[in-house]
Amino acid sequence: MDAELRADGLGSSRGILIVEGPDDKRVFARHVHDHAQILPAGGRRLLISAHQKASAEQRKKLVFVTDCDYEVRRGNLTGAPDLIITTRTDMEGDLFALGLLEKMVIDLVPRALESHVTSLRIAASLREEAERIALPLGRLRMAAQPLGISLHLEDLRIAKYWNSGTRQMDADKLVRAMHSKVASAINLAEWCKLVEQTPTDSDMCHGKDLTRAICFLLKANHRVEVSVDSIVRMMRSSLTRESMDAWDVIRRIKAWQAINQRFVLGA
């Protein structure tokens, strides 16, 4: 109801973009007519519930954007013209896929200023190794999801599992270590089987794990210390109109706009 009132108050040509939380609002804030057009729902469950309860008339004024969070892969979540789901696991994962890291290394890594080729090479290496770190963590996240137990991967010491020689994570060691978090619900053999059954493509990488991996690699490879929050802020500020237009989420918002003649993007 609050969202519908906002839409009506802004005029017949304006729509409301409903996102999960404040960080998601910050992603879109520079790219809408009015910040009031973006409404954080207070979490994914509340967003999905609001979408399910919205009437057909309300859905002409409101467009919802949510993270995939492995639910699409499990068959538990399906998008709609007014329910837009990130292509990858979460919004940060989508942003990394837009190539924003290439722009960020120029400000972060002194050697990236040597040449355009050097900056691209550094960015490509960071992204590749970040995915090597984040992929096994993403698979663990998906395996633990049906158990309803948090693995608290934000507290994980990446260096403990990263082999600086092979430039790979010790996946077996990681799986066994994380079993201690879920041991009350599942034995080790069953846990290993759950993890083995998860997909192995890079889209499994969670944006939060990718961000932490970038911070770890910047320090380990380039002696650059930067916080996770700083990386996220830099990604948001690097979003140009060109990169936004390349994002599938934006293309689907524009499709919703065209159908309903309600606009959230642009001046």
N, C-alpha and C positions, 0 to 999 in steps of 0.2 A: 504493500500500500504506500509506504514511504517513497519507493522508487517511482511508482505511478504518479504520485503527487508532484514529485520533482520534474518528471517529464512534462506534465501538463503545465507546470509553472514556468518552464523554459521555452514553451511555445510548441506549436503543432509540428514543427519540422525537426525537433530535437528528441533524441532517444537517450536512454540510460544504459550504461555499461556496468554490469554487476560482476565484481571480481571476488576472489577469496579473501584477500586481506590488504592492508595498507601498502605492503611492498609491491603488490601487483598494481595497485593504483598508481604508484610512482612510475611504473613502466610506461603507462599510457598518458600520464598527466601532461606531458609536453605536447601531446598530439591530439588533444580534444579542444572543442570550442570553449568549454567551461569545466573546471575541475569538479563542479557540482554534478556533472554528468557521470562521474565514476563513483559507484557505491560499493564499498567493501561489505561482504555478507557476514564476515565474522567466522570464516572457515568453510571448508569444502562441503561438509554435511549440510550446513545451513543454506549454502548456495543451491545445492541439488534439491533440497526440500522446497526452497522458494520457487525454483523452476517447475517442479512437479505441481505445485499449488497454483501457479499463475494461470489465469484464464487465457483464452485465445486472443481476446482484445488486449490484455496486458502484454502478451508476447509480441504484439506489434510495436510496443513502445520500449520493451526491455530486451537486452541481449546479454547473455550470461557467458562468462569465460572461466573455465576451470582446468586444473591440472589433470593429466591422464592418470598419474600415480599407479600404473600397472593395471588399473581397473578395466581398461579397454581390452588389454591382452587376456584378462581373465573372463571377458564376456559379461562383465557386470555394469558396463557403462557404454551408452551409445549416444553419439552426438545428434544434434538437430539443427535446423537453420538458425534457431535462437539459442542453442546450447553448443558453444564452441569449445572443443577440447584441444589442449596442446598436442602437437604432433609427437613430441618426445615426452619423457616422463613428467617434466614440469616446465614452468615458464623459463627458468634459468637455463635449462637444457636447450630449449628452443633458441634462446638468445645466443648461446655459444655457437649453435649451428649456423647462425647468420654471418659468421666470420668476424665478429667484433673483436676477437683476441688480436687479430692482425693490427687493428688500430691502437689497441691498448699497449702493446709491447713497446711502441715508440716512446711512450711516456714512462714506461717501467724499466726497460733494459737499456742501459747506455750504449751497448754494442749494436743495438738495433738501428742506431742513427748512422751507421757506416754506409749503408746502401739499402735500397728498396728490397733487393734480393736477400740481404742479410736479415732484415726485419721479417720477411715472409718465411724464411727458413727457421728462425727462432720461434715464430708463432706456430708454425706447423709442427715443430718438435714438441713444444709445450702442449699443444692440443692432443697430439698422438699419445704422449706419455700420460697426460691427465686422463685420457679415456682408458688406458691400461690400468690405471689406479681405480677409476670410478666404476668400471664394468663389473668386476667381482663384487664390489659393494652394492651395486644396483641389484645384482642377482640375489644377494643375501637379503636385501630389503623385500624383494618380491617373495622369496621363500618364507620369510617371517610374517608377511602380511596376514595370511589366513589364521595364523596362531594368535594374532592380536597382541603380540609382545614387541615392544620397542627394543631395538638393538643398540640404541644410543650411539650411532656411528659418528655423530658429531664429536664424540670424545675419543675416537680411535686415533692412536698414534700411527700415522701412515708409515713413518720411518721403520717401525718395528716389522713391517711386512713387505717393504719395498726393497728389492735386491738391486743395488746400484750397479752391479756388474752386468746382470742380464737385462736390466731396465724393465723388470716385470714384478708384479705382486706375487707373493707366495700364497697362492689361492688355497692350497690344502691347509696350511697353517692357519689362515684366516677363517676358514670354515669351521675348523675344530675349535678355535678360540671363541668364535661367536656361539658355538653350541652351548657354552656355559650360560648364556643369556636365556636360552630356550629349553634347557635341560628338564625343567619341571613339566614341560608339555610334550616332549618328543625325545626319543633316544638318538644317539649319534648316527646310527646307520640310516634311520628314517630321515634325519635332518640332512645328511649328505645327499640322499636321494632327492629330497625336495629341491635342494640347490642345483643338482645336476639337471633337473627337469626344466629349469628356467631358461629362457632364450639367451643367446650369446651375442646378439648384435649390439652395436654401439648405442642404439637408441635406448637401451636399458640403463644407460648412465643417468644418475640423478644429478640435477643441477647443483645441489648443495655439495655433493661429493666432488663434482668437477671443479667447483670454486675452491674448495679446500685443497684439492690436488694441485691446482695452479699456484696457490700460495706456497705450498710445500716445494714445488719444483722451482719456482722463482728463487727461493732461498737456497735450495740445494744446488741448483745449476748456475745461478747468476748472482748469488749473494745479495738478492733484493728482498727486503722484508716488507710485506704489505698485508693488511688485514683482509679477512673475508668480506667484511662490510665495504671496504674500499674497492675491492674488485667488483662487487655487485653495483656499487654506485657508478663506477667507471663504465660498466656495461650499459647501464641505463642512459648515461650521458652520451655514449657513442652511437645511440640509435638515431640515425639520420632518416630522412624521408625515404631515401633509396633503400636502406636496410629494412625499414618498416614495410615497404611495399613488397619486399621479397619474402616476408614472413607469412606463412599460410594462415595464421590466426587473423591477421589483418585482412587478407583476401576474403576470408569468410565473414568478417564483420562488414566489409564493404558489400558483400552479396546480400546480407541481411538488410543493410541500408537501402539497397536498390529495390528490394521487394517491398519494404514497408515505408519508404520515403521518410524515414526518421534517421537523423544523422548524429553520430557521436564523434567521428573523426574530422579533423580539419577545422578551419576557422569558420 
